Amino acid sequence: MNRPIFFLIFCLLPFKLLSQQLFIPNGKITFEKKVNMARTLANLGISEEVKGTMTKYKTSNWDLCFDRTRSIYKAQKKDDTDDDLMYFISPGESTNELYADYANKNRVLKKSIMGEDYLLKDSIPNVDWKIMHEVRTISGYECRKAIGRINDTVYVIAFYTDEILLRGGPEGFSGLPGMILGLAIPRLNTTWFATKIEAFTNFNNEIQPPTKGKKAETDKELKKLIELFTRYTGSKDQKPEETRKKIYGFTL
């Protein structure tokens, strides 16, 4: 090898190593979840007087710890400013967790129903994604837009980066060529956007499936849970399979 070529390779090597470092195998992402309360309350029949006492948006922070194949998603400590009406809209949300094992395509949800925590095992649901050309920057990462559809009629807008290796995202959404850093579900008047990314940090001790809660694995246990849920939501006429979809839904 002659000296000019050797010198060129030597000069380019640091840039190659630097580019490899951009692909993040593990870390933690903090998401800000924002619910448009004005639109949500409009669908609940809440009086105008009560609406006037509410802030337009309700926000909460959630952490997603991840490695190459797994993730755990859960809320940060509940804000003392949370009010009773928000609890009515999403009771027990702050104790919910979602563990996903992408290598084995399964997940464990810890979900509060009627004040009790349940452990729900399920396969990772698929989303029908269509990748778009639009690009935006989120928390310093260039992200590409994608539009997905869940439950046949509910549209989802996502922005993902291929610099983070795990093909996951908030609320367990996945299936894109990288990590989802921005998510919006117009039907739910809700958005999730990454506000902080701690890259190359090991959180293996935290990436574990939740263990505290009642199990609903057998047909008998699942039937009992469905009956409880329909009594709680007032949807006794709904088919059991539809109720199950709500319990094991995409969002916590």
Steps between C-alpha positions, in 0.01 A plus 500: 500500500654833399533781750231742363228232517612388847494861620147555358366186675670606825332841479154357425509236774401737787200621297391141443523422871314818585214411263472155658457660841183674381307172503376475859451149643369591846391790719196683635254733330269737688171570325257782571144378463256782427121464499282775352252530787270744322429251221489201735250663736283603207441130431414418863206734552678698774332830588644826374549614860728204574680538169584859594696382803719264296824575321489446124771234505588231751861381490688210659850359457581137414832316479591236242811298597629279220775279368532326163200268548301611808334803655304605808264798482353661812392834642722717710382586852149642494484878500339652809304732271296209362130562559200280568352550154815371333480194723144450382614509136801268540486330844813320614699613197806598703551141624475340155807343340582327173788255453577390144727218383545563129721197443216269609223734383314509830419752769373530859262780595447610857164671490279645771134397475254594775788585731672163455821441306483219242784330311395439140719291268454545127680498167630831367224643277570597142445845351439554130760773431560712192828694499480857371760748369458766771790540745522691828749525787397374844739532797790544259421194286385511140171311477293384206122513501280191475123456508351189654160351567381299800166334572416543129390865524727682748783693335839554665773747401856411598851639456786252532880510492721222365787617724347303790516130426190373685192516279269605784333807640265645765190304602651191338466625142757337271562361155688792340870495398610661827380657824184714504575835663173673412147360497152646457158335509243763391206279605632509859602868489841387626866541402828351626835669426850422623640782714820333625715212373770338716692303239748217563386467863440154644157448661501118493389478864188701419409322176309221668135391466271619782421232757258660746137460401220252441545264208246446224650209306238224514163517324330520839719790617454686172122452507487639853708801396277570199191487721662743744606734222156509334336570836749780558456657155127437466543306173333171593354459150841505338642176359771340718759521220440875462537545874823303494637732229432798728670337798805392297494815287792692355490779757534472877 
